[in-house]
Amino acid sequence: MSNELDRLLGPARLAGLTLRNRVIKTATFEGMCPGGVPGDDLIRHHAGMARGGVGLTTVAYCGVSPDGLTFPDQMWMHRGVFPQLQRLADAVHAEGGAVSAQLAHCGYFSRNKPRGIPRPRGPSACINQYGVFSGVPFGGAMDQKDIDRTVAEYAAAASLVRDVGFDAIEIHMGHGYLLSQFISPLLNRRRDDYGGSLENRMRLPLQVLAAVRAAVGKDFPLLAKLNLSDGLAEGLGIDESCRAAQWLEQGGLDAIVMSGGLVSRTSMFLFRGESPLPSMIPLEKNRLQRTAMKWFGAAAFPSMPYEELYFLEMARQMRRAVRMPLVYLGGVATAESMGRAMAEGFDFIAMGRALLNDPNLLQRLAEQGPAWKSACTHCNQCVASMGLPGGIRCTLNQPAHSL
């Protein structure tokens, strides 16, 4: 165990980047970009993660387009936010850490009225349940012009990330956002070259990967967050996910952050633990949406038993499928689990809730060794806190009276 923890806490290479350790703060939407502009809270949040010792901290949901946001107070990558992002990168570097931007597009899953198109668009025409009570009840199917424009938007956003001084990019291909919508057989019902077989469903994600790689160069680290499973029978499963990973590896991806679940349908497949729904409902500003959450929200947010390393079996299958570095995510809250993940052959460990609970947990780990255990109770109140002024927090040590 001590050898594995030593390896975890020692330096590691990721493409052309040397990280001080193998612990990654995974992307957890911060809610710290009022009006779409990165605020001082966002800078302090990620600088704090770096101060606590993580090797790489990930800025969540950096939209590649104004039409790629799920709701208004999200950041999209354009020159107008260059100074704020540069300050963020400098603050993280000053604490000895590295910083990654999670590039994302929501596809049809949005409550925003789009600017240049009549409705949000994804792989297929559909009912947009998330936007029903916000005036965008339908999602359209992207045509070739939409696809080409979106690929170019990913490339432009990637160039900005590199230019502001960030160290890596994570392309969001999971959780039911645009690229995940194309990959999932449940959400992609196209009959052209972008639908049907997995090879066709992977066409857009691979085009995005190629465009981003061309924009940032061969040594700039590119990760992708990919579902091991969508969490329901009709969706992406582990066998197809492993094949998708092999194509991404061949396409030049540097690492996969293994995840799971669809935000719109199976959120708790990712989180596990107690449902945050009772705390989310009072924070919903739209009255009709709030009523719908009361009546139907339990289907998407049921409490699910938490256990350590809950994605381990599927992650093992992916480990056998590819040689590229893999980032284990899902139920890591003890030194024992950290050591076991390392022993299973994963290259990095991504953590979310445990780091929200204690950004200095790596210092505790170094002090306590194999006895370390996070104080996180997996209550998932941090999920609800995203909608509070000041953004995401662990409510165990940063009480929020509004919750």
C-alpha positions as CSV (number, residue, x, y, z in Angstrom):
1,M,0.0,0.0,0.0
2,S,2.7,2.5,0.9
3,N,4.5,1.9,-2.4
4,E,1.3,2.7,-4.3
5,L,0.7,5.8,-2.3
6,D,4.3,6.9,-2.9
7,R,3.7,6.5,-6.6
8,L,0.5,8.4,-6.4
9,L,2.2,11.3,-4.7
10,G,5.2,11.4,-6.9
11,P,5.7,13.2,-10.2
12,A,4.1,12.0,-13.4
13,R,4.2,12.8,-17.1
14,L,1.1,13.5,-19.1
15,A,2.1,14.1,-22.7
16,G,4.5,17.1,-22.6
17,L,3.5,18.1,-19.1
18,T,5.1,17.1,-15.8
19,L,2.7,17.0,-12.9
20,R,3.8,17.0,-9.3
21,N,1.5,14.0,-8.5
22,R,-1.2,11.8,-10.0
23,V,-4.2,13.4,-8.3
24,I,-6.6,15.4,-10.5
25,K,-9.3,17.7,-9.2
26,T,-12.1,16.5,-11.5
27,A,-14.5,19.0,-13.1
28,T,-17.4,19.8,-10.8
29,F,-19.4,22.7,-12.1
30,E,-18.5,25.6,-9.9
31,G,-21.3,28.2,-10.4
32,M,-18.7,31.0,-10.2
33,C,-19.1,32.7,-13.5
34,P,-21.9,35.3,-13.0
35,G,-23.1,36.6,-16.3
36,G,-20.7,34.1,-18.0
37,V,-17.6,35.8,-16.8
38,P,-15.1,34.0,-14.6
39,G,-15.2,35.6,-11.1
40,D,-12.7,36.0,-8.3
41,D,-14.4,33.1,-6.6
42,L,-13.5,30.8,-9.5
43,I,-9.8,31.9,-9.3
44,R,-9.7,31.4,-5.5
45,H,-11.4,28.0,-5.9
46,H,-8.8,26.6,-8.2
47,A,-5.9,28.3,-6.6
48,G,-7.0,26.7,-3.3
49,M,-7.0,23.3,-4.9
50,A,-3.5,23.9,-6.2
51,R,-2.4,25.2,-2.7
52,G,-3.8,22.0,-1.2
53,G,-1.5,20.0,-3.4
54,V,-3.4,18.5,-6.4
55,G,-1.3,17.9,-9.5
56,L,-4.0,19.2,-11.9
57,T,-7.2,21.1,-11.3
58,T,-10.0,21.2,-13.9
59,V,-12.1,24.2,-14.7
60,A,-15.6,22.8,-15.3
61,Y,-17.8,23.3,-18.3
62,C,-16.0,25.9,-20.5
63,G,-18.5,26.2,-23.3
64,V,-17.1,26.4,-26.9
65,S,-20.0,28.5,-28.1
66,P,-22.7,30.8,-26.6
67,D,-25.2,28.2,-28.0
68,G,-23.4,25.4,-26.2
69,L,-24.4,26.4,-22.7
70,T,-27.1,24.7,-20.6
71,F,-28.1,27.9,-18.7
72,P,-27.0,31.6,-18.7
73,D,-24.4,31.8,-16.0
74,Q,-21.9,29.5,-17.7
75,M,-18.7,30.6,-19.3
76,W,-18.0,30.3,-23.0
77,M,-14.5,30.6,-24.4
78,H,-14.0,33.9,-26.2
79,R,-11.4,36.7,-26.1
80,G,-13.5,38.7,-23.7
81,V,-12.6,36.4,-20.8
82,F,-8.9,36.2,-21.7
83,P,-7.7,38.4,-18.8
84,Q,-9.7,36.5,-16.2
85,L,-8.5,33.1,-17.4
86,Q,-5.0,34.3,-17.5
87,R,-5.3,35.4,-13.9
88,L,-6.7,32.0,-13.0
89,A,-3.8,30.2,-14.7
90,D,-1.2,32.4,-13.0
91,A,-2.8,31.9,-9.6
92,V,-2.7,28.1,-10.0
93,H,0.9,28.1,-11.2
94,A,1.9,30.3,-8.3
95,E,0.7,27.5,-6.0
96,G,2.7,24.9,-7.8
97,G,-0.2,23.3,-9.7
98,A,-1.3,22.9,-13.2
99,V,-4.8,23.7,-14.7
100,S,-7.0,22.2,-17.3
101,A,-10.1,23.5,-19.1
102,Q,-13.0,21.2,-19.7
103,L,-14.3,22.1,-23.2
104,A,-18.0,21.3,-23.6
105,H,-21.1,21.9,-25.7
106,C,-24.6,21.0,-24.4
107,G,-26.1,20.0,-27.7
108,Y,-29.9,20.0,-27.4
109,F,-29.8,19.8,-23.5
110,S,-30.3,23.5,-22.8
111,R,-32.5,26.0,-21.1
112,N,-31.1,28.9,-23.2
113,K,-32.7,30.3,-26.3
114,P,-30.1,30.0,-29.0
115,R,-28.9,33.1,-30.9
116,G,-28.6,32.1,-34.5
117,I,-30.7,28.9,-34.8
118,P,-34.4,28.3,-33.9
119,R,-33.7,25.7,-31.3
120,P,-30.8,23.9,-29.5
121,R,-29.4,21.1,-31.7
122,G,-27.9,17.7,-31.2
123,P,-27.7,14.5,-33.1
124,S,-31.4,14.0,-33.5
125,A,-34.7,15.9,-33.2
126,C,-36.2,15.3,-29.8
127,I,-38.2,16.7,-26.9
128,N,-35.9,18.8,-24.7
129,Q,-37.3,18.0,-21.3
130,Y,-34.8,20.3,-19.6
131,G,-36.0,23.3,-21.5
132,V,-39.7,22.7,-21.6
133,F,-40.5,25.3,-19.0
134,S,-37.9,27.8,-20.3
135,G,-39.3,28.2,-23.8
136,V,-37.0,25.7,-25.6
137,P,-39.1,22.5,-25.5
138,F,-37.6,21.0,-28.7
139,G,-34.2,20.0,-29.8
140,G,-33.3,19.9,-33.5
141,A,-31.0,17.7,-35.5
142,M,-27.6,19.2,-36.5
143,D,-26.9,19.4,-40.2
144,Q,-23.5,19.3,-41.8
145,K,-23.0,23.1,-41.5
146,D,-23.8,22.9,-37.8
147,I,-21.3,20.1,-37.4
148,D,-18.6,21.9,-39.2
149,R,-19.2,25.1,-37.3
150,T,-19.1,23.2,-34.0
151,V,-15.8,21.4,-34.8
152,A,-14.3,24.9,-35.6
153,E,-15.6,26.2,-32.3
154,Y,-13.9,23.5,-30.4
155,A,-10.6,24.3,-32.2
156,A,-11.0,28.1,-31.5
157,A,-11.7,27.4,-27.8
158,A,-8.7,25.1,-27.6
159,S,-6.4,27.8,-29.0
160,L,-7.7,30.2,-26.4
161,V,-7.0,27.8,-23.6
162,R,-3.5,27.3,-24.8
163,D,-2.9,31.1,-25.3
164,V,-4.1,32.0,-21.7
165,G,-1.5,29.7,-20.3
166,F,-3.6,26.7,-19.2
167,D,-1.7,23.4,-19.2
168,A,-4.2,20.8,-20.5
169,I,-7.6,20.4,-22.0
170,E,-10.3,17.9,-21.1
171,I,-12.9,17.3,-24.0
172,H,-16.2,16.5,-22.4
173,M,-17.6,13.4,-24.2
174,G,-19.7,12.2,-21.3
175,H,-22.8,12.8,-19.2
176,G,-25.3,13.4,-22.1
177,Y,-23.8,16.6,-23.5
178,L,-23.3,17.0,-27.2
179,L,-20.5,14.6,-27.9
180,S,-22.0,12.1,-25.5
181,Q,-25.3,12.5,-27.4
182,F,-23.6,11.5,-30.6
183,I,-21.9,8.5,-29.0
184,S,-25.0,7.2,-27.2
185,P,-27.2,4.8,-29.2
186,L,-30.1,6.0,-27.0
187,L,-29.8,9.6,-28.0
188,N,-28.4,9.4,-31.5
189,R,-31.0,8.2,-34.0
190,R,-29.4,9.6,-37.2
191,R,-29.3,7.5,-40.4
192,D,-26.4,9.3,-42.1
193,D,-22.6,9.0,-41.6
194,Y,-23.0,10.3,-38.0
195,G,-25.5,7.7,-36.8
196,G,-26.1,4.0,-36.6
197,S,-22.9,2.1,-36.0
198,L,-20.5,3.0,-33.3
199,E,-18.0,3.9,-35.9
200,N,-20.4,6.5,-37.3
201,R,-21.5,7.7,-33.8
202,M,-17.8,8.3,-33.0
203,R,-17.2,10.4,-36.2
204,L,-17.9,13.8,-34.6
205,P,-16.0,13.2,-31.3
206,L,-13.0,12.1,-33.4
207,Q,-13.3,15.1,-35.7
208,V,-13.3,17.3,-32.6
209,L,-10.3,15.6,-31.2
210,A,-8.4,16.0,-34.5
211,A,-9.3,19.7,-34.7
212,V,-8.3,20.4,-31.0
213,R,-5.1,18.5,-31.5
214,A,-4.3,20.6,-34.6
215,A,-5.0,23.8,-32.7
216,V,-2.8,23.1,-29.6
217,G,0.1,20.9,-31.0
218,K,1.3,17.4,-30.4
219,D,2.7,17.8,-26.9
220,F,-0.2,19.7,-25.3
221,P,-2.1,17.2,-23.0
222,L,-5.5,16.3,-24.2
223,L,-7.9,14.3,-22.0
224,A,-11.5,13.2,-22.6
225,K,-14.2,12.5,-20.1
226,L,-15.9,9.4,-21.5
227,N,-18.8,7.4,-20.1
228,L,-18.1,3.8,-19.2
229,S,-21.8,3.4,-19.3
230,D,-24.8,5.7,-19.7
231,G,-26.4,3.9,-16.7
232,L,-29.4,2.4,-18.5
233,A,-29.8,-0.5,-20.8
234,E,-30.6,1.4,-24.1
235,G,-27.6,3.7,-23.7
236,L,-23.8,3.3,-24.2
237,G,-22.5,0.3,-22.4
238,I,-19.0,-0.8,-21.4
239,D,-18.3,-2.9,-24.5
240,E,-18.9,0.0,-26.9
241,S,-17.2,2.4,-24.6
242,C,-14.0,0.3,-24.7
243,R,-14.1,0.3,-28.5
244,A,-14.7,4.1,-28.5
245,A,-11.6,4.4,-26.2
246,Q,-9.5,2.5,-28.7
247,W,-10.5,4.9,-31.5
248,L,-9.7,7.8,-29.3
249,E,-6.3,6.3,-28.5
250,Q,-5.6,5.9,-32.2
251,G,-6.7,9.5,-32.8
252,G,-4.0,10.8,-30.5
253,L,-5.8,11.3,-27.2
254,D,-3.5,11.4,-24.2
255,A,-5.8,10.1,-21.4
256,I,-9.3,9.2,-20.6
257,V,-11.2,10.3,-17.5
258,M,-13.6,7.4,-17.0
259,S,-17.1,8.4,-15.8
260,G,-20.7,7.5,-16.3
261,G,-24.4,8.5,-16.4
262,L,-26.5,11.0,-18.2
263,V,-27.3,14.3,-16.4
264,S,-30.8,14.3,-17.9
265,R,-31.7,10.7,-16.8
266,T,-29.2,8.9,-14.6
267,S,-27.3,11.5,-12.6
268,M,-27.1,9.4,-9.5
269,F,-25.4,6.7,-11.5
270,L,-22.4,9.0,-11.4
271,F,-22.7,10.5,-7.9
272,R,-24.1,7.7,-5.7
273,G,-25.1,8.4,-2.2
274,E,-28.0,10.6,-1.0
275,S,-30.2,12.5,-3.6
276,P,-29.7,16.3,-3.5
277,L,-33.1,16.8,-5.0
278,P,-34.8,18.1,-1.9
279,S,-32.3,20.9,-1.6
280,M,-32.2,21.6,-5.4
281,I,-36.0,22.2,-5.6
282,P,-36.1,25.4,-3.4
283,L,-33.2,26.9,-5.4
284,E,-35.0,26.5,-8.8
285,K,-36.2,30.0,-9.9
286,N,-38.7,28.8,-12.6
287,R,-42.0,28.0,-10.8
288,L,-43.1,25.4,-13.4
289,Q,-39.7,23.8,-13.4
290,R,-39.8,23.7,-9.6
291,T,-43.2,21.9,-9.7
292,A,-41.9,19.4,-12.3
293,M,-38.9,18.6,-10.1
294,K,-41.2,18.0,-7.2
295,W,-43.3,15.5,-9.1
296,F,-40.9,13.9,-11.5
297,G,-37.4,14.7,-10.3
298,A,-37.0,11.5,-8.2
299,A,-36.7,9.5,-11.4
300,A,-33.5,11.3,-12.4
301,F,-32.2,11.8,-8.8
302,P,-32.9,8.7,-6.8
303,S,-30.7,8.0,-3.8
304,M,-28.3,5.1,-4.7
305,P,-26.0,3.2,-2.3
306,Y,-22.5,4.6,-2.2
307,E,-19.5,2.3,-2.1
308,E,-15.8,2.8,-2.7
309,L,-14.5,2.3,-6.2
310,Y,-18.0,1.8,-7.6
311,F,-16.8,2.1,-11.3
312,L,-13.9,-0.4,-10.7
313,E,-15.2,-3.4,-12.6
314,M,-16.0,-1.4,-15.8
315,A,-12.8,0.5,-15.4
316,R,-10.9,-2.8,-15.4
317,Q,-12.4,-3.7,-18.7
318,M,-11.2,-0.4,-20.2
319,R,-7.8,-0.9,-18.7
320,R,-7.6,-4.2,-20.7
321,A,-8.7,-2.5,-23.9
322,V,-6.2,0.4,-24.2
323,R,-2.6,1.2,-23.4
324,M,-3.1,4.9,-23.0
325,P,-3.2,6.5,-19.5
326,L,-6.5,6.2,-17.7
327,V,-7.8,8.4,-14.9
328,Y,-9.9,6.5,-12.4
329,L,-12.9,8.4,-11.1
330,G,-15.7,7.2,-8.9
331,G,-15.7,6.4,-5.2
332,V,-12.2,7.3,-4.0
333,A,-12.4,8.7,-0.4
334,T,-9.9,6.6,1.5
335,A,-6.1,5.9,1.3
336,E,-7.0,2.2,0.8
337,S,-9.0,3.0,-2.3
338,M,-6.3,5.2,-3.7
339,G,-3.7,2.5,-3.3
340,R,-6.0,-0.1,-4.8
341,A,-6.7,2.1,-7.8
342,M,-3.0,2.5,-8.4
343,A,-2.5,-1.2,-8.0
344,E,-5.1,-1.9,-10.6
345,G,-3.0,-0.2,-13.2
346,F,-4.7,3.2,-13.5
347,D,-2.3,6.1,-14.0
348,F,-4.1,9.0,-12.3
349,I,-7.0,9.4,-9.8
350,A,-9.7,12.1,-10.2
351,M,-11.5,13.3,-7.1
352,G,-14.4,15.7,-6.7
353,R,-16.5,15.6,-3.5
354,A,-13.6,14.6,-1.2
355,L,-11.6,17.7,-2.4
356,L,-14.5,20.0,-2.0
357,N,-14.7,18.7,1.6
358,D,-11.0,19.2,2.1
359,P,-8.8,20.8,-0.5
360,N,-5.8,20.0,1.7
361,L,-6.5,16.3,1.8
362,L,-3.2,15.4,0.2
363,Q,-1.4,16.9,3.1
364,R,-3.6,14.8,5.4
365,L,-2.8,11.7,3.3
366,A,1.0,12.4,3.6
367,E,0.6,12.8,7.3
368,Q,-1.7,9.8,8.0
369,G,-0.7,7.4,5.3
370,P,-2.9,4.3,4.9
371,A,-5.2,5.4,7.8
372,W,-6.5,8.5,5.9
373,K,-10.2,8.7,5.2
374,S,-12.2,11.6,3.8
375,A,-14.8,13.2,6.0
376,C,-17.2,13.5,3.0
377,T,-20.5,11.8,3.8
378,H,-21.6,11.6,0.1
379,C,-24.7,13.6,1.0
380,N,-24.4,15.4,-2.4
381,Q,-25.5,18.8,-0.9
382,C,-22.5,20.2,-2.9
383,V,-24.5,19.5,-6.0
384,A,-27.3,21.7,-4.9
385,S,-24.9,24.4,-3.7
386,M,-23.9,25.1,-7.3
387,G,-26.9,27.3,-7.5
388,L,-26.1,29.4,-4.5
389,P,-24.3,32.8,-4.5
390,G,-20.6,32.1,-4.4
391,G,-21.0,28.7,-6.0
392,I,-20.2,25.2,-5.1
393,R,-19.1,24.2,-1.6
394,C,-19.1,21.4,0.9
395,T,-21.9,22.2,3.2
396,L,-20.4,20.2,6.0
397,N,-17.6,22.8,6.5
398,Q,-19.1,25.8,4.7
399,P,-22.7,26.0,5.9
400,A,-25.2,27.6,3.5
401,H,-28.3,28.9,5.2
402,S,-30.1,29.0,1.9
403,L,-29.9,25.2,1.6
